[in-house]
Amino acid sequence: MSLTATLPRLKRPRRPVARAAALALVLFGFLLGRDALAVPSFARQTGMPCSQCHTLSFGPALTTYGRQFKLNGYTWGEGDHPMPLAVMAQGGFSHTDTALPDAPAAHFSTNDNVSVDQVSLFYGGRIGGGVGAFAQVTYSGEERHTSWDNLDIRYARPVKLAGTDAVVGISVNNNPTVQDLWNSTPAWGYPYISSPLVPGASAATLVEGGLAQTVLGATAYAMIHDHVYLEAGVYRNLSDRWLSNAGLTAADNPHIDGVAPYWRAAYQFNKGEAHYFSVGTFGMEAKLQPDTTVPDTDRFTDIGVDATYQYADGGLTALTANASYIHENQNLTATFNAGGADSASNHLDVLRLDASFTYRQTWSVGAGVFDISGSTDQTLYSPGAFSGSNNGSPDTRGYTVQFECVPLGKNNSWGRPWVNFRIGLQYTGFLKFNGGTSNYDGAGRSASQNNSLFLFSWMAL
């Protein structure tokens, strides 16, 4: 049994495009009848360029203003907003140090691929009455398939709590942490863009996308005195029919037993005008039923801590640094009873650190390191060409370096705010892969042979 077959992973959808297109039309038809994130439609609503909310002109990384805009339900702004839709396209050239044993996707070769990785349609902005939304439908160039993507519908309002100013709200979303305000949690973490055609770590905790787009949840949150942030809620998996209508399949259903609780707490503060700090914790628990014909379940309990630092004084330069650590306890009763693991009790730990330096919101250099470690289990992590583990370990360690140029997307840019463009070069190196440095898979492949180069372009209109 291969490593990737045994771990909870986010699967790519394979249903016909027409069903997802129908879902998109229903969603947008509902929203377009009203006043309507990292999309240009938000810039039109606020009357400000994308660089007001994002540290590198546009993209997921948020400034202080961007976090406040999201906290307040995407409803700020008195700007012109005639069309609350936006389009994003990502793609590029991908190269791996040594060709993969098999093509990473149909219609592609084992190395040196040019691709359009995704094209997304967004609805982004105010709906009315304190309600705003961020909704995304994505076409995957690798799967040649369309499905729903991230969704975050919010209601927020300012209130007084025991005489203290606060913002309270509700988020309905389909991806735990997609509603988060910080780039230190999984959904919007560094490096913000990656190629699906090059190797990546095989093991991941559940909160790192394991339930993305296959669940729907509601969380309630409060930001108290602009310092203390508290959030809690639950997620349920969607029915097979709903997943089919959203462009996924019954095979994507995680089959959550009951509900999966999620929680988040953070403390933020500023030192002077230029220095911003936050520190927090987050987590969730879910019982999954891999085989619905038997009552056994696997339980995953994820607990994370995170921190962010930003330096921005309104001048030419800015610096952002993020850190996160996630510990996952795995009670794999169902998998163990089915012969898929040597032990019913396992764990996984993930450490990520990153920092990015920006000049004139045009040039950026960033670097990140990641360290994934966990229990040794020869059955759960079995040998297999490329994706397997020769010693039964998921341990993977490496780094990512990224250089970017963003010529468009600022206050004085041509086509502001509708035309936004960035290009970049990303290199990912592995010091260890699936428990080893050489012959890690039992088929002779070394960790460094998975090192990759990704020359990318990223456009939002």
C-alpha positions in Angstrom: 0.0 0.0 0.0 1.5 3.3 -1.0 2.0 6.3 1.3 -0.4 8.6 -0.6 -3.1 5.9 -0.7 -3.3 5.7 3.1 -3.2 9.3 4.2 -6.2 11.6 4.2 -5.6 13.7 1.1 -7.5 16.4 -0.8 -8.5 14.6 -4.0 -8.8 16.2 -7.4 -12.4 16.3 -8.8 -13.3 14.3 -11.9 -16.9 15.1 -12.6 -18.2 16.8 -15.8 -17.7 20.5 -16.2 -21.4 21.1 -16.8 -22.4 20.4 -13.2 -19.9 22.7 -11.7 -20.8 25.4 -14.3 -24.4 25.0 -13.2 -23.5 25.4 -9.6 -21.5 28.6 -10.5 -24.5 30.0 -12.4 -26.8 29.4 -9.5 -24.4 30.9 -7.0 -23.6 34.0 -9.1 -27.2 34.4 -10.2 -28.2 34.7 -6.5 -25.4 37.1 -5.7 -25.6 39.3 -8.7 -29.1 40.4 -7.8 -27.5 42.4 -4.9 -24.9 45.0 -4.3 -21.9 43.3 -4.6 -10.0 39.2 -1.8 -7.3 39.0 -3.4 -9.4 39.9 -6.4 -9.8 43.2 -8.3 -13.6 43.4 -7.6 -12.7 44.1 -4.0 -10.4 47.0 -5.1 -13.3 48.5 -7.1 -15.5 48.3 -4.0 -13.0 50.0 -1.7 -11.9 52.5 -4.2 -8.3 51.5 -3.5 -5.6 49.5 -5.3 -5.1 45.8 -4.5 -1.8 46.9 -2.8 -3.9 48.4 0.0 -4.8 44.9 1.2 -1.9 42.8 0.0 1.8 43.0 0.8 2.9 42.4 -2.8 0.3 44.4 -4.8 -2.0 41.4 -5.1 -2.2 37.8 -3.8 -3.1 36.1 -0.5 -0.6 37.8 1.8 -2.6 40.5 3.7 -1.6 43.8 5.2 -3.2 45.2 8.4 -5.9 46.9 6.3 -6.5 43.6 4.4 -7.1 41.7 7.6 -9.5 44.4 8.8 -11.4 44.3 5.5 -11.8 40.5 5.8 -12.7 40.7 9.5 -15.5 43.1 8.7 -17.1 40.8 6.2 -15.7 42.1 2.9 -18.2 45.1 3.2 -15.9 48.2 3.5 -15.7 50.7 0.8 -17.6 53.4 -1.1 -16.0 52.9 -4.5 -17.5 52.1 -7.8 -18.4 48.5 -8.0 -20.4 47.7 -11.2 -19.3 44.1 -11.7 -18.4 42.0 -8.6 -16.6 39.4 -10.7 -12.9 38.7 -11.3 -10.8 36.1 -13.2 -7.4 34.7 -12.2 -5.0 32.5 -14.2 -1.9 30.7 -13.0 0.6 28.6 -14.9 4.2 28.2 -16.0 7.1 25.9 -16.7 7.9 23.1 -14.2 11.2 21.1 -14.1 12.2 18.3 -11.7 15.8 17.4 -11.0 15.2 13.8 -12.2 12.1 12.9 -14.2 9.3 11.2 -12.4 8.7 7.5 -13.1 5.2 8.3 -14.4 3.6 11.4 -15.7 2.1 13.5 -12.9 -1.1 14.0 -14.9 -2.7 12.9 -18.1 -1.6 14.7 -21.2 1.7 15.7 -19.5 5.2 14.3 -19.7 7.4 13.0 -16.8 9.4 16.3 -16.8 9.7 19.8 -18.3 6.0 20.7 -18.6 4.4 23.9 -19.7 0.9 24.3 -18.2 -2.0 26.5 -17.4 -2.5 25.2 -13.9 -5.7 26.9 -13.0 -8.2 29.5 -14.2 -10.6 30.8 -11.5 -13.8 32.8 -11.6 -14.4 34.9 -8.4 -17.3 36.7 -6.9 -15.9 39.1 -4.3 -17.6 41.8 -2.3 -20.4 43.3 -0.3 -23.9 41.7 -0.7 -25.7 44.0 1.8 -26.7 44.3 5.4 -23.3 43.5 6.8 -22.9 40.4 4.5 -20.1 39.9 2.1 -18.7 37.0 0.2 -15.6 35.4 -1.4 -16.6 32.6 -3.8 -14.3 30.8 -6.3 -14.9 28.3 -9.1 -11.7 26.8 -10.6 -10.8 25.0 -13.8 -7.8 22.7 -13.3 -5.5 22.5 -16.4 -4.0 19.2 -15.1 -7.4 17.5 -14.5 -9.1 19.4 -17.4 -12.0 19.7 -15.0 -14.0 22.5 -13.2 -15.3 22.4 -9.6 -16.1 24.8 -6.8 -13.1 26.1 -4.9 -12.8 28.2 -1.8 -16.0 29.7 -0.3 -16.3 32.2 2.6 -19.6 34.0 3.2 -19.5 36.4 6.2 -21.8 38.5 8.3 -20.0 41.0 10.6 -20.8 44.1 12.7 -19.2 46.3 15.3 -20.5 46.0 18.8 -19.7 46.9 22.4 -18.8 44.0 24.7 -18.7 45.1 28.4 -17.9 48.6 27.2 -15.1 47.5 24.9 -15.2 47.9 21.1 -15.4 44.6 19.2 -16.3 43.2 15.8 -18.4 40.0 15.9 -19.3 37.8 12.9 -20.2 34.5 11.4 -18.4 32.7 8.6 -19.9 30.0 6.4 -17.1 28.3 4.5 -15.9 25.1 2.9 -12.3 24.8 3.9 -11.0 25.0 7.6 -8.7 28.1 7.9 -9.8 29.7 4.6 -11.6 32.2 6.8 -8.5 33.0 8.8 -7.0 36.5 8.8 -3.3 35.4 9.0 -1.0 33.8 6.4 0.5 31.6 9.1 -2.4 29.0 8.8 -2.6 26.4 6.1 -5.2 27.7 3.5 -3.3 30.9 2.6 0.3 29.9 3.6 3.6 30.5 1.8 4.6 30.2 -1.0 1.0 31.0 -2.1 1.5 29.4 -5.5 3.0 26.0 -6.5 3.1 23.6 -9.4 1.0 20.5 -9.3 3.4 18.8 -11.7 6.4 18.6 -9.4 7.0 16.5 -6.2 5.5 17.6 -2.9 5.5 16.1 0.6 3.2 13.0 0.7 2.1 13.4 4.3 0.0 16.2 5.6 -2.2 16.9 8.7 -5.9 16.9 8.2 -6.2 20.7 8.8 -3.8 21.3 5.9 -6.4 20.9 3.2 -7.6 17.4 4.0 -11.2 18.5 4.2 -11.1 21.4 1.7 -14.1 21.8 -0.5 -15.6 18.5 0.8 -17.2 20.0 3.9 -19.4 23.0 4.9 -19.1 24.7 8.2 -20.1 27.7 10.2 -17.9 29.5 12.7 -18.7 32.5 15.0 -15.9 34.9 15.7 -15.1 38.1 17.7 -12.2 40.5 17.6 -12.1 42.3 21.0 -10.5 45.7 21.3 -8.6 45.0 18.1 -6.3 42.7 20.0 -8.0 39.4 21.1 -9.5 37.2 18.4 -11.7 34.2 19.2 -13.4 31.8 16.9 -15.2 28.4 17.1 -17.5 26.4 15.0 -18.2 23.0 13.4 -18.0 21.3 10.0 -20.0 18.5 8.4 -19.2 16.7 5.2 -21.5 17.2 2.2 -23.7 14.6 0.7 -22.5 12.6 -2.3 -25.2 14.4 -4.4 -24.0 17.8 -3.3 -20.4 16.9 -4.0 -21.4 15.7 -7.5 -23.2 19.0 -8.2 -20.1 20.9 -7.0 -17.9 19.0 -9.5 -16.5 16.4 -7.1 -17.4 12.7 -6.6 -18.5 10.4 -3.9 -14.9 9.2 -3.6 -14.0 12.7 -2.3 -16.4 12.4 0.6 -14.4 12.2 3.9 -17.4 10.7 5.7 -17.2 12.6 8.9 -18.8 10.8 11.8 -21.0 13.6 13.4 -19.4 17.0 13.3 -15.8 18.2 13.3 -15.2 21.1 15.7 -12.8 23.9 14.8 -11.4 26.6 17.1 -9.0 29.6 16.7 -7.6 32.1 19.1 -5.0 34.9 18.5 -3.6 38.0 20.0 -2.3 40.9 17.9 -0.6 44.1 18.7 1.5 46.9 17.1 4.8 48.4 18.3 5.0 51.9 16.9 3.6 52.6 13.5 5.7 50.0 11.6 5.8 46.8 13.6 3.0 44.3 13.7 2.9 41.1 15.7 0.4 38.3 16.2 0.6 34.9 18.1 -2.1 32.3 18.2 -3.4 28.8 18.3 -5.8 26.8 16.2 -7.1 23.3 15.9 -9.8 20.8 14.9 -10.9 17.3 15.6 -12.6 14.9 13.1 -13.7 11.3 13.1 -13.6 9.8 9.6 -15.2 6.6 8.4 -13.0 5.2 5.6 -15.4 2.3 5.0 -19.0 3.2 5.4 -20.0 -0.5 5.6 -18.4 -0.9 9.0 -18.7 1.4 12.0 -15.0 1.8 12.7 -13.5 5.3 12.5 -10.2 7.1 12.4 -9.9 10.1 14.7 -7.6 13.0 13.9 -6.9 15.7 16.5 -4.9 18.7 15.1 -3.5 21.4 17.5 -1.4 24.2 16.0 0.4 27.3 17.2 1.4 30.2 14.9 2.9 33.7 14.8 3.3 36.6 12.3 5.5 39.6 12.1 5.2 42.4 9.6 7.3 45.5 9.1 5.8 48.2 7.0 6.3 52.0 7.6 4.8 53.2 4.3 8.2 53.5 2.7 10.0 51.5 0.0 10.4 48.2 1.9 8.4 45.7 3.8 9.1 42.5 5.6 6.7 39.7 6.5 7.6 36.5 8.5 5.3 33.6 9.5 5.7 30.5 11.7 3.5 27.6 12.4 3.7 24.2 14.1 0.9 21.6 13.9 0.8 18.4 16.0 -1.7 15.7 14.9 -2.7 12.7 17.0 -4.0 9.9 14.9 -6.2 7.2 16.3 -6.4 4.9 13.3 -8.8 2.2 14.5 -10.6 1.7 11.2 -7.3 1.6 9.2 -5.7 -0.7 11.7 -8.6 -3.1 11.8 -8.6 -3.2 8.0 -4.9 -4.1 7.9 -3.8 -0.7 6.7 -1.5 0.2 9.6 0.8 -1.6 12.1 -0.5 0.5 15.0 -3.8 2.2 15.7 -1.9 5.1 17.4 0.3 7.4 15.3 1.2 11.1 15.1 2.4 13.7 12.6 4.2 17.0 13.3 4.6 19.8 10.8 6.8 22.9 11.3 6.8 25.7 8.7 8.8 29.0 8.8 8.9 31.7 6.0 9.9 35.3 5.4 9.4 37.6 2.5 11.1 41.0 1.7 9.4 43.4 -0.6 10.8 46.5 -2.4 8.4 49.1 -3.8 5.7 46.4 -3.7 7.2 45.3 -7.0 10.2 43.1 -6.2 10.1 40.3 -3.7 12.4 37.6 -2.4 11.1 35.0 0.0 12.3 31.8 1.6 10.6 29.1 3.6 11.5 25.9 5.4 9.3 22.9 6.2 9.9 19.9 8.5 7.4 17.0 8.6 7.9 14.1 11.0 5.8 11.3 12.3 5.4 7.8 13.6 7.2 5.0 11.9 4.7 2.5 10.4 5.8 0.0 7.8 2.3 -0.7 6.6 0.9 2.8 6.6 4.0 4.2 4.9 5.1 1.3 2.7 7.7 1.1 -0.1 6.8 2.1 -3.6 8.4 3.9 -6.5 8.6 7.7 -6.0 5.8 8.1 -3.4 6.6 5.3 -1.0 8.8 5.0 2.1 11.5 2.4 2.3 11.8 2.6 6.2 8.1 3.3 7.0 8.6 7.0 7.8 6.8 10.1 6.5 9.7 12.4 7.6 10.2 15.1 4.9 12.4 18.2 5.2 13.2 20.9 2.7 13.1 24.6 1.7 11.5 26.9 -0.9 13.1 30.0 -2.3 11.1 32.4 -4.5 11.8 35.6 -6.5 8.9 37.7 -7.9 8.3 40.8 -9.9 4.9 42.5 -9.8 4.8 45.3 -12.5 1.0 45.8 -12.3 -1.4 46.1 -9.4 -0.3 49.3 -7.6 -1.9 52.7 -7.2 -0.2 54.2 -10.3 -0.3 51.0 -12.4 -1.8 50.8 -15.9 -5.3 49.3 -15.8 -5.7 49.8 -12.0 -7.4 48.0 -10.3 -8.5 45.5 -12.9 -5.2 44.4 -14.4 -2.8 42.7 -12.0 0.2 40.6 -13.1 3.1 38.9 -11.4 5.9 36.6 -12.6 8.2 34.6 -10.4 10.8 31.8 -10.1 10.4 29.2 -7.4 12.9 26.6 -6.3 12.1 23.8 -3.9 14.8 21.5 -2.4 14.4 18.4 -0.3 16.9 17.4 2.3 14.8 14.3 3.2 11.8 12.7 1.6 9.6 10.1 3.0 12.1 9.1 5.7 15.3 9.1 3.7 17.9 10.9 1.7 19.0 8.1 -0.7 16.8 5.2 -1.9 14.0 6.6 0.3 11.3 4.8 -1.7 13.0 1.4 -2.0 13.3 1.8 -5.8 16.6 3.8 -5.8 15.3 7.4 -5.8 17.0 10.0 -3.6 15.4 13.0 -2.0 17.4 15.6 -4.0 16.1 14.0 -7.2 12.7 15.6 -6.3 14.1 19.1 -6.2 12.2 21.3 -8.6 12.1 24.6 -10.5 8.9 26.5 -11.3 8.8 29.5 -13.5 5.3 31.0 -13.1 3.0 33.7 -14.1 0.0 34.9 -12.2 -2.7 37.2 -13.5 -5.9 38.6 -12.0 -8.4 40.6 -14.0 
